[in-house]
Amino acid sequence: MFLGLSVLDLLLIVLLLSYAVTGYRQGLVVSVLSLAGFLSGGAIAMWLLPIAIGSWNDLQSSPLLRSVVLIAGVFILASAGQALAVTVGGSLRSKLKVKPAQRFDSALGAVAVVVSASVLVWFIAGALRGGAPAPIAKAIGESKVLSTIDSVVPPGTSRLFAGFREVLDREGFPRVFDGLEAERIAPVDPPDDAVAQSQGVRAAASSIIKITGVATSCNRGQEGSGWVVAPERVVTNAHVVAGMERATLRIHGTGRSYTGQVVVFDARRDLAVLAVPGLPADPLQQGPDLARGDSGVVAGFPLDGPYQLDAARVREVVDARGSDIYGRPGTSREVYSLFAKVRPGNSGGPLLSTDGKVVGVIFAKSLDDDSTGYALTMDEARPVLDAAASASSPVGTGACVAG
């Protein structure tokens, strides 16, 4: 650290200063045209590349590689647009014969290029925040330079890039928090592994469901967890069943399969309810609210594997402002921040109390800390849970999500 700045901050400062020098040399006319060309090429890339990537099967299993390919593609097309615009701008600037006019043009050029470079850096950082491994995502979140840029970007700007960012986000989890700021990881004692072995927790397994299916809109398999909320009704995350017409469900992940259709779909909360005719599993009881330090158990089928229980402890209860399952910002949720291991496949599974009652719904993991996950509180999930028993008509499930 130098003057409280990280290595990433120092690199960004050097980068922005170099852009300022470039802008001064180019002048305002060239810089504005350069920016217009760059943004035009980038916009075309952000429109075309997600479509192309969606049909490239080799990239679907590697979120990091997908991020690299997409960002590289944006740079290539944006740079091509920039080069064309600079050629045009250079011929226009050569017509400025008066020295004071050239100096004024140069100063404005430096400002214009720094502003445009800052927006570009903000965009890339926001994309990598959800697509990069946790150490990189954490470094982005802790950067003072990026935090300053993020604070002055007009609210709602990220909506322009929601579709592109949704393709970059790793593992299909929705973003719990908007912006680039690092997540608060509240310190608590490690979870007590013994709580996962209680009689009530073990008994709940007969009502916890493995969910698999194919999202027809992108022809990709998806899987997750769920739990029985009412007779023949199973709750899961909306991102687990997004794009599916039907899902296959197995009690405890084994034995006979059952077919379910989505009858409630809430992309904002990231919750869905499936109607499963003939499902012979009892509804789980719902428990009281948890507080910081309380123990719990994450139950589900991580990584499309067998049923697994992982001890958890509540770090804190948070009113989180993040994104819906399609990367559109502006969604508020009440969530538990958990000291717990949450992985793809846990999505939609219950957070159990120590006596086996449902006290939350797992839906996301931290971008910054691999030992932190997030669950919707029961108060947040209540509108969907209350509608579950009476919902019977199939509803649309939107498009599939990245992951």
SULFEN-V501908 format. One record per run of one state. SS is the DSSP state (H for helix, E for strand, - for the rest). FROM is the first residue (numbers start at 1). LEN is the number of residues. If there is no record, write none. Layout:
ss=SS from=FROM len=LEN
ss=SS from=FROM len=LEN
//
This chain:
ss=- from=1 len=1
ss=E from=2 len=1
ss=- from=3 len=2
ss=E from=5 len=1
ss=- from=6 len=1
ss=H from=7 len=48
ss=- from=55 len=2
ss=H from=57 len=4
ss=- from=61 len=2
ss=H from=63 len=31
ss=- from=94 len=5
ss=H from=99 len=33
ss=- from=132 len=2
ss=H from=134 len=9
ss=- from=143 len=1
ss=H from=144 len=9
ss=- from=153 len=4
ss=H from=157 len=12
ss=- from=169 len=1
ss=H from=170 len=3
ss=- from=173 len=20
ss=H from=193 len=5
ss=- from=198 len=1
ss=H from=199 len=9
ss=E from=208 len=8
ss=- from=216 len=4
ss=E from=220 len=11
ss=- from=231 len=2
ss=E from=233 len=4
ss=- from=237 len=1
ss=H from=238 len=4
ss=- from=242 len=2
ss=E from=244 len=1
ss=- from=245 len=2
ss=E from=247 len=5
ss=- from=252 len=5
ss=E from=257 len=10
ss=- from=267 len=4
ss=E from=271 len=5
ss=- from=276 len=10
ss=E from=286 len=1
ss=- from=287 len=8
ss=E from=295 len=6
ss=- from=301 len=1
ss=H from=302 len=3
ss=- from=305 len=3
ss=E from=308 len=16
ss=- from=324 len=5
ss=E from=329 len=11
ss=- from=340 len=10
ss=E from=350 len=3
ss=- from=353 len=5
ss=E from=358 len=8
ss=- from=366 len=6
ss=E from=372 len=6
ss=H from=378 len=11
ss=- from=389 len=15
//
